[in-house]
Amino acid sequence: MLWSICKQILNRKKSNGWILLALLLVFCLIWFMVDFFFVLEYNKSLTSHRDLNNTYYIELGTLAKTLPEYKEAEAEPSAGIANLYRIVNRIKEYPDVESVALCQSFSSLPGVGSYNGSEYRSATDSTKRAGIQRITFIPEEDYFRAFRHTSNQGKAISLTDFDWGNPSAVLISQMVAERLFPGESAIGKTIETSYKSPDAPRDQHLVVGVLDDLKRFNYNRPQGIIFFPQRISEQNYNYIYIAIRSKEHIPASRFIPAFKKQMSSNLRVGNYYLKNVKSLVAMEKETNNAMTNMVRSLSGLMLFFLINITLCVLGTFWYRVNVRKEEVGIRRAMGSNEAGIKKLFVLEGIILLTLILIPAMIIESQFIAAGLISTLGQSNSSYGDYLPDHTIVRFLITNAITWLLLAAIVVLAIWYPARSASRIKPVEALKDE
């Protein structure tokens, strides 16, 4: 049957040429989008090792000096620090708060758009360097418990798991450890800043622990992280950010208004007041609006092309079946059953799709050679072994997915006209002849 179908395709090369050209263009376009979604879903599948569900950013405001409620004495650093601790303690006393995290910079809150990065190197081998995101936290509260950091084995990580006796102690992520200290344990080693001002020594830090890799956003790959403990002082107390984890049974739609209502007066301490409560999950979505819009646009385009190719194939094969009634009649007269007729037309469509596979892959390879295909999240992790970085394997996988997707569309589009053709009586099909 396959040989017979191939001969028929060759005999109808003029009419099949337009179908092949349309399939070729659609295949390349769909492949481009499949490649994007393949990398996107691959990145999403990588473990994040933390959980932002039920976490919130408590935004504090300070009264303007022109307001009558403003107190000059409360603006003193000592008073400000004391008031900040009062606020934290009152938040911890709220019944539905499970844990609290304190950060020294807004960029240390997970899921937000702000980013604080730097480059560090091994103190013993300056050629070993790594770009790292800096996360600064206040160790009076358990930052890791609040965001439920876990190991690869799923074990919960706590601040108390590490020795903070050394004032220069820091934690680094696994990929940073592998980059700066390949083949050896990083714990107990010293890292330092790659760059420094001419009149200042390099900042050096003792590694007291190695955490599993984290992702900045869900669609990114894991990246290098360094965790700095910072004490609240007169220099930084105005730059402390509070995050909390609520109990799991309370949705954000209920927790936020209830917290605002009950705590607005309690958190009016000194010149501080409760300005807002924001879900970190919602903040992450807002930060990722550009990516969300891109995903929606590409999803819409892919759906548009799939619907159009379905209608195109449906219309084409409906026409081809109508002009080939005599052929169907002859086949039925010679003993072909309905299943055989349907199989004939479906196989013909699959063969046509397969014929454009090699030309399509040649065109796609030119896209790759020209650098038109980017790898989502690659800039966030310049090291590590990831499947999308293996170009040939990724190329074959995405083409296989594209072929399967279009094959399903072709089969669905051909099935109905093929079903109608298979039910034609031989006498009806041959009466015009």
Secondary structure, DSSP 4 states (H G I P E B T S, - for coil): -HHHHHHHHHHTHHHHHHHHHHHHHHHHHHHHHHHHHHHHHHHHHS--SS--TTEEEEEEEE--TTSTT--SGGGSHHHHHHHHHHHHHHHHHSTTEEEEEEESSGGGSTT-S---EEEEEESS-TT-EEEEEEEEE-TTS-HHHHTT-B-TT--B--GGGS---STTEEEEEHHHHHHHSTTS--TT-EEEES---TTSPPPEEEEEEEEPPEESSTTSPEE-EEEEE----TTTGGG-EEEEEE-TTS-HHHHHHHHHHHHTTTT-BTTEEEEEEEEHHHHHHHHTHHHHHHHHHHHHHHHHHHHHHHHHHHHHHHHHHHHTHHHHHHHHHTT--HHHHHHHHHHHHHHHHHHTHHHHHHHHHHHHHTT----TTGGG-SSS--GGG-HHHHHHHHHHHHHHHHHHHHHHHHHHHHHHHHT--HHHHHS--
